[in-house]
């Protein structure tokens, strides 16, 4: 086998691979799925559009057995690596494998789907879903077939289960339920030795926690058991505009800190936008539908170049009368200090609410923005320094916007499990800052270099000013960068790698470890 492999990897340039080579690879690995060495372009790029790396082959596995065989096969070679590709929505080539295998997890999306009670006789439910399934499909099946739904989401649902669980998976529900990684009870994983392992907090727990937020370094998630709740029917979706950052953050922190069980919103997010009528970066970005109007005369004269919008949502059932829903909303909102007259709201079904970014995707696909580069920057910034971040970054570096949303909202560290591989800034409250650049392709929009260098300027500014932050979807090219990112958790991360992927076969696109020979 090894002799055959050496011949294969050394003598076959990917470009010259013939169908017979693909057939030989399939039979050498004994796969039930398929392999292509020709049509690899989709796996050579990602949503970010900044990196392009050609794999040797794309494997479309039929299930965990095929993935295990591919990892073992790579392990028996001199230098092959294996990258799971969920939906390729990374920014910096994280799901790519230079000259190695990309495993297209979408081919396994229908391998698993079942809903069951968590404990016999209990009223709470869980779903077993494939690591390659998209969250939007999980949502549709859970709601339409069972009237149930996962509790913690991302804003956009065209992301794979394994892809978000390898990072964290956050949206406006995370203040209550934690990230998606806090809502998983069990995983089936193919580790770096090619072993298929079922893990949970009680079984192979070190692997379980390593894989959650593990950037794909310790195993490929082939199945996840996800906590469910009764699917809400309706959502009241509200946006409130602030001119003062301190009032915005105090109100947001107040809302996310309300005790569980009492009146509170079910979703809390926020974003910064420009104090202009720029159609992308300004007032229009706050409106929830085309019938709404933003009255800029309401903005106090003292306002700066950037304004803030608190975004909240309340679930309710169709049987609730609107006055009781409004009473809850008004009780919660009555204490907030948004600008009078700058409150926008709409009612929609739970599915429409969760799929709200799909509309944005459709528009962006039509105008060419979806397929152009996206040099996004996502950070977690400690509460201690978020006002500095506002002053130095939003109000100065980004006072003309980023051509897309600039999310900023608080999260609670106690809802995250420190045993997972995710690293966070200090303190109970920290902020997600997501700069979702969505400019028109150059020269209509800024060049990629300009946007990337502005990202660098923001990170340098944070470092220079002692702002405590961590990158979400981290991307570093040097070991020093990764060491700093993980801080005192670096030795744990390295030990986990040595234990679960000793040859460093998995997720090479993260550029953390080099393949061992
Ligand atoms: P990929 O890009 O395919 O893979 C990401 C990494 O995970 C790679 O290293 C890959 O090897 C690894 N991986 C993939 N599948 C598996 C698996 N089954 N097992 C182990 N490792 C695997 N994130 C949020 O938290 N909240 C949001 O609201 C949010 N919104 C987004 C909106 C858009 C439009 C985009 C493009 C991204 C958004 N993200 C959000 C970021 C997203 O969660 C990450 O980029 C995620 O990695 C994408 O999932 P994917 O399935 O496309 O992963």
Boltz pocket constraint, residues with backbone or C-beta under 6 A from the ligand:
constraints:
  - pocket:
      binder: B
      contacts: [[A, 46], [A, 47], [A, 83], [A, 84], [A, 85], [A, 86], [A, 87], [A, 88], [A, 89], [A, 90], [A, 91], [A, 94], [A, 95], [A, 96], [A, 105], [A, 131], [A, 132], [A, 153], [A, 154], [A, 155], [A, 156], [A, 158], [A, 159], [A, 160], [A, 161], [A, 162], [A, 163], [A, 164], [A, 166], [A, 167], [A, 168], [A, 169], [A, 170], [A, 171], [A, 215], [A, 216], [A, 217], [A, 219], [A, 220], [A, 221], [A, 222], [A, 473], [A, 507], [A, 509], [A, 510]]
      max_distance: 6.0
